[in-house]
Amino acid sequence: MLTNKQKSRQRWLDLAPGDTVMVIAGKDKGKHGEVLRTLPTAGKIVVRGVNVAKRHVKAGQSAGGTKAVQGGVVDFEAPLSYSNVMLLCPHCNKPTRVKHSTSEGGRKTLECRNCGELYERIKRTEVQ
């Protein structure tokens, strides 16, 4: 047993839930979608409508509630690697790398490498 095994460092992801991304590699190359959640420790993200997999569920199982679930085949979005997606710029509508810059107020911002516009992240509040 190795006791001095190095831990993998958590990588800072430039993407956040609600951002629109484009898949640049893999079976879903060229698809667009919205980021549902990020998994920084694994270096993965979940994108709506991309990398859809099937899971067979037994009847009566539930994720954490008391309701019984009908059995069958359930579609879900599986995580895909962060390196396989690029942020879509809302101004030029192209996949782009981002440039980290600071505004005059001292806030850290992201900037599009194609058009040079600042990327403004819109905070979305979900109604349940």
N, C-alpha and C positions, 0 to 999 in steps of 0.2 A: 504494500500500500504506500502510495506516495503522499507524503504530508506537506511537501513544499510545492505542490502544483499551483501554478499561477492562475489567478482568476481572470476571466475575460472582462475587459473594461466595458462599461456601459457607454455606448456611442450616442452622442447628441444627434437627434434627427431634426432636420430642417422642416419636416412636414408635421402637420397637426391635423386633428380631426376637422373635417369641413373643407380642407384644401382639395382642389381638383388636380388630378395627376393623369399622366399617360404612361402606359406600359411600353417599355422600349425593348424588352427581351422576354422570351418564353413563349408558351403556347397562346397567350392572349395579347401578343404584340400588336400595338396600334389601338387598343381599346382605351377609352377614357372612363374615369370614375371618380367618385368622391371618397376621400379617406374616412373610414369609419372609426378606426382606432389604431394606435401605434404600439409596438412591442419593442421598446428600445434595448432591453437586455438581450433579445434574440436578433435584433437588427432587421425586424420584419414589420410590415404594415398590412392592414386589412382594407381592401378597396371594394366598394359596392359594385356588384355585377361582374367582378373580375375574379378569375381563379375559383370558379364555382365547383364544389365537390359534392358528392352525395354521401349521406350517412344513413345507415339502417337503424331505426329506433324501435325498440320494443314497446308495445302498448302498455300504458300505465306509468311509464317513467316520466318524471318531470324534473326540470332543472333545479328547483328549490322551492316550488310551491306545493300546494295541496291538490291542485287540479290534475286529473288524469289526462294523459296525452294519447291521442290516437296513434297507433303504430304505423309504420310504413317507411318510405324512403323520403328523407328530408334533404333539401338543397341548402348549402351554406357556403359562405365566402371563406376560403382558407387563406391564411396569411401568405404573403409572398415577400421576397427579399426586397429590402429598401433600395438596393443597387439596380433593380430592374424597373424602376419607375423614375419619371422626371416630372417636376412641377410644371403645370400649364400656366403661362402668364395670362392674366385676364385682359391685358391691354393688347398684346400682339397675337394671342391665342396660339402660341407655339410652345413646345416643350423647351424648357430652359434650365440651365444651371443657375444657381443663385450666388450673388455677391453679398457678403456681409459688410454693412456700412453703419455708421452712426450718424444720426440726424443732429441738427444744431442744438436740439434740446437734450442731447445725450442718450436718446433712446436708440437701441440696436434695431436695425431694420434690414430687410432683405431687398435686393435689387435685381431686376431681370438683366441677364447678360446680353440679350438680343436687343431690346428696345431701351434699356436704361431706366425704365420707370420703377418706382418703389412698389413693392408688393404689400398691399394692405390686407391683412387677414381680418375677415369679418367674423366676429364672435357670434355664434349661433346658439340660441338657447332652445332646447328641446322641450316641448310641452308634452307631459305624460298624462 
